[in-house]
C-alpha cells in the first residue's frame, strides 16, 4: 500500500479499527507499542494539520508511539519538523569590510517546498545587502557584472568565473541607492528569470541603477515570459566559453510586459530610448497655431460674461472641422466638450452654429458633448479613458476620427467640486483648501 501523508479523510472509527482500539469522544484509545490487546494507554487524535497526535498515559517514548501509529495507519514514518532541513547558508557581507552582517538559510521540506530565514532575525539591524557585493571593489571597469535573482544563481555564475550579485529576497528584493553606488561605473548585464516576477525584478533593478552603470544590457537565453514555468541561471547548462559568448551578445535592456510584447512593463514609468532610435518629431506642435498646443493644457481666463465660452466653442469647432481659425493653421481632430454648467443653453448654442455655419452637411463633425455632472477628482480616470475613436458611428459617419484628441472643460470650479472654496474677501479668486492656488491668471 502506498504511504499517505494525512489521516484527515479517515474517521475515528476507521482509525480505531486499524489500531485495535475504541472511540472515546474525539479521540481513539488503543494499545501502545508492545502492549497487550486489552491495553488502552495510548490516545490518538486528529490534529488540525491532518496528522495523528499521540499521547501515552504510561510514559512510552513519544517518537516510538508516533512511528507505531503511523505504521499501523499506512503512513510514512514520522519526520521531526516535517522533514525540513537546512540545505544551504548564504553569507551577506559588508561591501567595505567584508565582515558578515547576517546570514540567510535555505530550508527544504520532505514535500519539496522551500523557505528562507535570516539569522540573526531582521538582518541583525542591517539594511538589505547585495549577495556578492563585497567582491565588486576588485572588479575591472571592462568586466561585466551579472544581476540575477537568487543566491544560488550567483554561486552558479561564480563557478563559471563570472561576477554576479543578487538581492536578498528574490523578486521582492529592495533596490536601494547604496546598491546603485556600489555598482556605479560598472557594465551591468541583467539575467532575469523567464517569468513575470523575473521581469519585475529586473525592472526594479533597472530603475534603481539608471544613471549609475556605464552600460545596461540584458540576456534572455530562455526567451521572454510566455506563461510557462520560469527558468533561471541554474537551468542553463553552458560552460565558461558559452557564458562569455552569451555576455558578448547581450542586448540593450528594454523592459517588457509579462506577455512579452516588448512594450514597457507595468510599473515602469519612464522608457529609455536608445540613441540610435531617437528621431525628429515631425508632428505639428499646435492644434491652433500660436494658441493651443497639440499636447498640453490651455487656460482661458477673463471676467464673467466676457465671451470666453463663445470664443472657445468657436475655436474648437474649427478644430473639429479642420477650418482655419482667423488666419491661423489648424490641425483637425476630434473634440470632447465638457459642459459643466448650463448644458441646456449650450445645446442651443450648438444648434445656432449648425444653422448658421453648417447648412449643407453635418455628418462628419468630430465634436462630442459631455453634459453629465463631473468631478475632476472622483471621475478623472473615466475622463482620461474617453476615446472618440472608439465611439459608435452616428449620423452617417463612416470613419474613425484622427488625432489629435481635444477635451474642453468648462467652469473648472464646478468640476473640482468641494476641493475649491471661495474667499469672502475676494470672491473672484479660487483657492484649494490646503493653500494651493491654481494658475488661473494668464
N, C-alpha and C positions, 0 to 999 in steps of 0.2 A: 504494500500500500504506500502511495506517495505521501511523505510527511506534509503536514499543513501548518500554517502559522498562527491560527486563531481558533478559539472554541466559541466565537460569538454566535455561530449558527447552530450550535448544539444546545439542546435543552438540558436542564439539570437531571432529568430522568435518564437521558442518554449517557450523561457523564457518570451518574450513579451506577448504571448497568455496566459500563466499561471498567469501573474501579471496584465493583462488588460492594457498593455501599448503599446508603439510604439518603433520600432528600429530606432535609430539615430546614424549613423556612427558605432562605435564599442561599443555602449552602448545601454541600454534599458531605456527609460524614462517612468515612471509609477507612479500611485498614491502611496503616502506614507501611513503608517498605520493610519487609522482613517480619511483619506481624501476622497473627492468625486471621482467618476469615471473619471471625466474630468481632475483631477489634474495630473500634470507631474513634481512634485517636487522631485521625488526620482530617482536617477541614479543607474543603476545596470550594472556592467561589470564582465567579467570572468577573474579571476586572473591567474597568472602563475601556481599556485598550483591547479587550477580547482575549487577554491572556489569563490562564488559570492562576489564581492566587492561593497559595497553600499555607497552612499553619498546623504545626504538630503540637498536640497537647501534652505529649510525653517527652518533648525535648529532642526529637530526632533532628539530624543535620538538615538545615533548610535547603541546601543545594541538592542533597540526595532526594529529598521529598519532591522538589520541583522536577528533577530528572525522572523520577519514578512515575509521577502523574503524567508528564508529557509523553513518556514512552507508552504507557497504557492507553493514552488517547490518540496515539499515532502521530504525535507532533515531533518536530525537530528538537534536539537537545537544547537545554537552556543555555543562553549565552549572556553573561553579565553585560549591562549597558546596551542591550540589543545587538551584541556582537560588534560594537563600534571599536575602532582602534585608530590611533594616530599614524598616518602613513607618511606624512611629510611635515617638516617645520621650516619656515622661511624667516630669515633674519632681516629686519628693516634697520638700516644703519644711518647714522648721521652723515649727511653728504660731506661735511667739512672734516670731521674727525674719524669717521669710520666706526665709531662706537655703536653698539647695538642699542637701539632705543626701545624696540618692542619686537615681539615675535608673533607669527601667525601660524596656527596649526591647522592642517587639513585632516579631518576625521571622516572615515568612511564606515558605513554600516554594512551588515551582512546582506541587506536587501539591495545594495548598490547605491544608496543615497549618500550624499556627502554634505558636510557642514564645515564652517571655518570659525575659529576662535582666536581672539587677540589675547596675548599674555605679555605683561600684566593687562588687566582689563582697561578699557578706554584708552588703549595705546600708551599707557603709562603717562598720560597727560600730554603726549606729543601731538602735533598736527599730523595729518596723513602724509606719509613719505612715499617716495617712488622706490619700488623694489629694484635694486641695481643702481640707484642714484649715486652711491658712493664711488662708482667706477667712472663717472663722467669726467672727473677732473683730469684724467690721463688720456682722454680721447683726442686724437688729432683732428684738426678742423676739416680735413678731407674725408674722414671716416664717417660713414652713415651710422645713425643711431635708430634702431627699430623701436617703435612703440607698439606693444602688444597687450592683450587682455589676459592677465593672469601670470602668477609667478612661475608656474610650470612651463609656460611658453618662453619666459625669459631664460630659464635654465636650459631649455632645448636649443635656443639660438646660441647660448654661450658654448655649448658643446661643439657647435659648428664654427666657433671663432668669431662670432659677431658680438656687438654691444647692443643691449636691449634694456628697456625699462618698462615697468607696468605700474598702474595704480594699485592700491592695496585692497580694494573691494570690488573687483571685476568691473562690469559695465556701469556699476553705480558709483565708481570712484570719483572723488572730488579732485578737480584740477585747479591748483592754486597759483597765485603769482610767484610764489617761491619755486614752483616747478618750472615756470617759464624762465626764471632767472637761471636755473640750473641747466637748462637746455639752450640757453642763448648762444647764438652764433654757431650752432651745430646743424648738420644736414639731417633732417628728420625723414624717416620713412614709416608711414603708418601701415600696420598689418592687421586690419580688423577681422574678427570672426565673420563668416559668411551668413550672418543673420541680422535681423533688425536691431537687437541690442548691441551687436558688434559695431554697426554703423553709427549708432547713437554714441557709443563710447568714443569712436574716432572723431565724431563731430565735436564733442565736448573738448577733447584734447586740442583739436584744431582751433577752436575759439580761444582757448587759453593761450596757446603758443603763437597766435597770429602776431607777426611783427617781431618775434624773438628769434626764430630759427632763420638760418641762412637760406635754406630751401625746404620745401614741404611737399613730399611726394607720397605715393601710396602703391601698395601691391595687393592684388586680389587674386591669388592663384586658383581659388575655387569659384571665382566669378562673383557677381552681385547677388544679394539675397533674392531667393525665388520661392520662399515659403517652406522649403525643405529644412531639415535639421542642419544647423550651422556647423561648419568645420573650422578648425583653427590650426595653429602652427604645428601642434603635435600630430595632426592628421596628414601633414606634408612630409614626404619621405625622401626629400632631396639631400644631397651631400653639400660640403662646403663650396665646391665649384658651382653647383646648381644655385646655391644661395647668392653667390656673387653675381651670377647671370641674372637672377631674379631682381636683385637690387639695381643692377645696371639698366634694366628695362622698366623701372618704376616710373609711373606717370605723375604729372602734376595733380595734386589732390583736389577733387571736387566732390563735395558732399552729395550723397544720393539718398532718395527716399527708400523706405523699406521694400517697395515693389521694384526697386532697381531701375527706374526710368531715367536716371541721370539728372533729375532736377534737384534743386537744393532740398535737403532733408528737413523734416519737421523740426522746428525749434532753431533752425539756422536762419538768423535774421539777415545776415549780410553775405552775399555771394561774391567771391573773389573772381574777377575777370582776368584771365591771363593776358599779358602784354600783347601777344600776337593776335588775340581775339578782339582787341579794342578798335573800334571803327568810328568814323564820323557819323553823328546822328543827323540824318537828312530830313527828319520830320519837322514840319513848321513849328516855330516856337510859340505862336499865338493862335487863338481862335478868332479874335478880332484884333488885327494888327495894332499894337501900341496900347490896347485897352485891356484885353482879357488873355492871360497866358493859357497855353494848351494844358499845362499841368500846374495846379496851384489854387490859391484862394483869392478872390477879389471881393472887396467890401465897398459898397456904395453908401456914402453917408451924406446926410443932409437934414435940414429941419423938416418938421412934419408938413405934409401936403404940398411938397415942392415938386412932385412928379417923379420920384425915384422909381416907383413900380412901373409907371408908363415907360420910362426910359429903358429899364432893364428888360421888360417884356418885349419891347420893340426890337432891342438889340438881339435878344436870344431867338426871336422869331427869324431874324436874318441868318443866324447861325443854323437853325433847323432847316431853312430853305436854301441855304448856300448863296444868299444875295450879298452884294457889297453893302457895307453899312457906312453911310455918309462919306463915301470915297475911300474907305479902308477895306483891305482884303479880308475875307472871312473864310475860315475852314469849316466846311459843312459837317454836321454831326448831330446825333440825337440829343434832345434836351428834356430833362425832367424838372418841372417847375413845382416846387413845394409851396403851396399857398397856405400859410399857417393861420391866416385870419381873412375874413371877408371873401371866402371862396365863391360864394354865390355871385357877388359883384364881379369877381374876376372872370367867371364864366361868361358874363355879359360882355366883358372887355374882349374876350377871345372871339365871340360871335361878331362883334363890331369889326375886328380886324379881318375876319373871314369875309364879311360882306364888302368891306372897303378894298382889300388888297388881294383877295383870293376868290374872285368871282367865277373863274373858269374851272379850276380843278384843285381839290384839297386832298387827293388820295394818298400822296406820298410825303406828307408833312411829318417830319420826325420830331414831334412835340408831344409830351405826355404831362398831364396834370395830376398831381398827387394832392388831393383835397382832404385827406383824413387827418385827424389830430395827430401831432407828432411831438415826442420828447427826444431831443438830441442825445440825452444821456441814456435813457432806457431803450430807445429804438435805433441807436447808432448802427448796430450790427445789421438790422434789416434794411436800413437806408443804404449802407455801403454795398449790400448784395443786390440792389436794384440793377437790373440789366435789360435795357430796352431791346437789345439784340435778341433776347430770348422771349420777348413778349409775343402774345398771339397776334397774327396778322389781322388788321382791321381795315375796313373801308377800301378794300381792293388793293392794299399794299402787297407787292409781290417779292420784296427783297428785305433782307436784314439791313439795318442802318449801319454805316461805317463809323469808326471812331472819328472824332473824339466824343466822349460821353460827358455831358454837362448837367450839373444839378444846380438849381437856383433855390435858395432858401429865403423865403420872405418872412420878415418880422422875427429876427433871431431871439428877441426877448421872449416871445411866445414859445419858441422851440426849446429854449433852455429850461422852461418851467420854473420850478422852485429854486434852481441854482442861483437865479438873479433876484435882487431886490432893489426897489427904487430908493434913492436917498431923498428924504423930505426936503432938505435944503437945496438940492439941485436935481429935480425930477428928470432932467434931460440926460443924466449920466447913469449908467447901469454899472453895478459893482458886484463881483462874486462875494458870497457871504464870508469866505475865508480871506478876503482882502485883495484878490486878483482883479485887475481892471482890464477888461478885454480891449484890444486895439480897435475901437470903433471909429476913432477920428482918422482922417487921411494923413 
